[in-house]
Amino acid sequence: MSDRFRIAARSHGPSVAAAARSLEDDVWGHLGFLNATDAHHRHYDRILETFADLQLCLIDDETDELVALANCAPLKWNGAALPSTGWDWLVEEGARDRDVPHNTLGALAISVPPRHRGTGHAQRMIGELKRLCERHGFTSLIAPVRPSRKFQHQSVCMRDYVGWTDESGRCYDPWLRSHLQQGARVQGVCERSMVVVQPVAFWETWAGRRFDRSGTFCVEGGLVPVLIDLERDVGIYEEPNVWVRYDCGGHSALN
Ligand SMILES: CC(C)(COP(=O)(O)OP(=O)(O)OC[C@H]1O[C@@H](n2cnc3c(N)ncnc32)[C@H](O)[C@@H]1OP(=O)(O)O)[C@@H](O)C(=O)NCCC(=O)NCCS
């Protein structure tokens, strides 16, 4: 890739922060139900502000357009098995006291608008996160990855999906494949990575339909179906993600 693209942190200035917010709306707007996890609701925006210097924006110098974004949170991690609560756990950890010594970077999202996908920006952002880890002396980069084609196979168990390969024997999912190409090691599925518990009306809005019986229903963009319980007036969405880990060779040895 030519050097017409440069990295700027969200802390660079109000125009970069505003462009980052607008890119997030563009990429994640149709998945807005994910903003309703408890951890997201309570901590996400504050993490982006507190650690604005760690939020990376890729800018096209020719057009001045923001073409990719990598959001993350630093944390202290002792290398123990990563929990099934995945993304929500990462946000809770990132929201802890900012003065604790961090040794790990947790990737919360890499976002590329549809018109800029398939160009290498996403893989570049993985590389930029690894470099960020090295600059800070962190030992690991961890990420609860949201496989990009799983939404087309909502009824398939994530553990099975992760093992799917294409005709060339490569990992079937393009986004997981990109992580593997960048050197990620899969640590396992986090079954309850993003948990959204909301009244049935909330889900009816996102599904664009009424639910007249209890059961499991697909919502566009979801990775698994939502469990609707009319009697309790609740819909529960438990999104599984895939933990991956990169070793970054930093020197922070924390226990
Ligand atoms: C996930 C996401 C960031 C991936 O972006 P992407 O650009 O589609 O990147 P992918 O890594 O999936 O695809 C890479 C493909 O781009 C192509 N590509 C990579 N580098 C390229 C380059 N320099 N030139 C042209 N094509 C290139 C490759 O063909 C690759 O496909 P391959 O594996 O078949 O070779 C993007 O789909 C997105 O923003 N999705 C919504 C938000 C989201 O879910 N984020 C992830 C949360 S963990």
The ligand as a Tripos MOL2 file, in Angstrom:
@<TRIPOS>MOLECULE
LIG
   48    50     1     0     0
SMALL
NO_CHARGES

@<TRIPOS>ATOM
      1 C1        -14.4530   -6.7870    9.4190 C.3       1 LIG1
      2 C2        -13.9440   -5.7430    8.4270 C.3       1 LIG1
      3 C3        -13.1150   -4.6990    9.1520 C.3       1 LIG1
      4 C4        -13.0920   -6.4600    7.4000 C.3       1 LIG1
      5 O1        -12.7290   -5.5610    6.3650 O.3       1 LIG1
      6 P1        -12.3660   -6.1000    4.8850 P.3       1 LIG1
      7 O2        -11.7680   -5.0030    4.1300 O.co2     1 LIG1
      8 O3        -13.5780   -6.7330    4.3270 O.co2     1 LIG1
      9 O4        -11.2220   -7.1100    5.2180 O.3       1 LIG1
     10 P2        -11.1320   -8.6830    5.2210 P.3       1 LIG1
     11 O5         -9.9090   -8.9030    6.0070 O.co2     1 LIG1
     12 O6        -12.3710   -9.3560    5.6940 O.co2     1 LIG1
     13 O7        -10.9610   -9.0170    3.7080 O.3       1 LIG1
     14 C5         -9.7310   -8.9810    3.2250 C.3       1 LIG1
     15 C6         -9.8640   -9.2880    1.7840 C.3       1 LIG1
     16 O8         -9.4650   -8.0980    1.1770 O.3       1 LIG1
     17 C7         -8.5820   -8.4160    0.1300 C.3       1 LIG1
     18 N1         -7.3590   -7.6340    0.2610 N.ar      1 LIG1
     19 C8         -6.4880   -7.6310    1.2870 C.ar      1 LIG1
     20 N2         -5.4920   -6.7790    0.9960 N.ar      1 LIG1
     21 C9         -5.7600   -6.2630   -0.2190 C.ar      1 LIG1
     22 C10        -5.1260   -5.3210   -1.0410 C.ar      1 LIG1
     23 N3         -3.9800   -4.7260   -0.6770 N.pl3     1 LIG1
     24 N4         -5.6850   -5.0320   -2.2230 N.ar      1 LIG1
     25 C11        -6.8120   -5.6170   -2.6000 C.ar      1 LIG1
     26 N5         -7.4760   -6.5160   -1.8530 N.ar      1 LIG1
     27 C12        -6.9300   -6.8210   -0.6700 C.ar      1 LIG1
     28 C13        -8.2020   -9.8130    0.1940 C.3       1 LIG1
     29 O9         -8.7120  -10.3950   -0.9910 O.3       1 LIG1
     30 C14        -8.9040  -10.3700    1.3960 C.3       1 LIG1
     31 O10        -9.6050  -11.4830    1.0200 O.3       1 LIG1
     32 P3         -8.8600  -12.9160    0.9520 P.3       1 LIG1
     33 O11        -8.6870  -13.3480    2.3710 O.co2     1 LIG1
     34 O12        -9.8240  -13.7060    0.1780 O.co2     1 LIG1
     35 O13        -7.5650  -12.7440    0.2700 O.co2     1 LIG1
     36 C15       -15.1250   -5.0690    7.7110 C.3       1 LIG1
     37 O14       -15.8490   -6.0470    7.0390 O.3       1 LIG1
     38 C16       -16.0340   -4.3100    8.6620 C.2       1 LIG1
     39 O15       -15.7710   -3.1610    9.0060 O.2       1 LIG1
     40 N6        -17.1420   -4.9710    9.0980 N.am      1 LIG1
     41 C17       -18.1050   -4.3800   10.0120 C.3       1 LIG1
     42 C18       -17.5270   -4.1660   11.3840 C.3       1 LIG1
     43 C19       -16.9650   -5.4330   11.9870 C.2       1 LIG1
     44 O16       -17.6340   -6.4520   12.0840 O.2       1 LIG1
     45 N7        -15.6910   -5.3380   12.4420 N.am      1 LIG1
     46 C20       -15.0000   -6.4380   13.0590 C.3       1 LIG1
     47 C21       -15.2790   -6.4830   14.5180 C.3       1 LIG1
     48 S1        -14.1650   -7.6190   15.3330 S.3       1 LIG1
@<TRIPOS>BOND
     1     1     2 1
     2     2     3 1
     3     2     4 1
     4     2    36 1
     5     4     5 1
     6     5     6 1
     7     6     7 2
     8     6     8 1
     9     6     9 1
    10     9    10 1
    11    10    11 2
    12    10    12 1
    13    10    13 1
    14    13    14 1
    15    14    15 1
    16    15    16 1
    17    15    30 1
    18    16    17 1
    19    17    18 1
    20    17    28 1
    21    18    19 ar
    22    18    27 ar
    23    19    20 ar
    24    20    21 ar
    25    21    22 ar
    26    21    27 ar
    27    22    23 1
    28    22    24 ar
    29    24    25 ar
    30    25    26 ar
    31    26    27 ar
    32    28    29 1
    33    28    30 1
    34    30    31 1
    35    31    32 1
    36    32    33 2
    37    32    34 1
    38    32    35 1
    39    36    37 1
    40    36    38 1
    41    38    39 2
    42    38    40 1
    43    40    41 1
    44    41    42 1
    45    42    43 1
    46    43    44 2
    47    43    45 1
    48    45    46 1
    49    46    47 1
    50    47    48 1
@<TRIPOS>SUBSTRUCTURE
     1 LIG1         1 GROUP 0 **** ****
